[in-house]
């Protein structure tokens, strides 16, 4: 899959976002910096960026665990989260 957006933030780290079937997939580094008071606040910012892309959900893939919410699939070693965005 080719990334359609790569953004780098000193606060939430780097994440690549690809759009596939109306869903955004992100792979990002750990939370960095202190501009956000919580991961929930950082996720809200990522959701806003997702909406700007016109996608209807987020799949977040990390190495073995989720930085946000969800559960590890235990097979691929990736945490896969599908979180529909309100108002999509």
Secondary structure, DSSP 4 states (H G I P E B T S, - for coil): ---SEEEEETTTEEEEEEEETTEEEEEE----SSSSSSHHHHHHHHHHHHHHTT-SEEEEE-BSS-SSSSEE-SSSSBEEEEEEPTT-
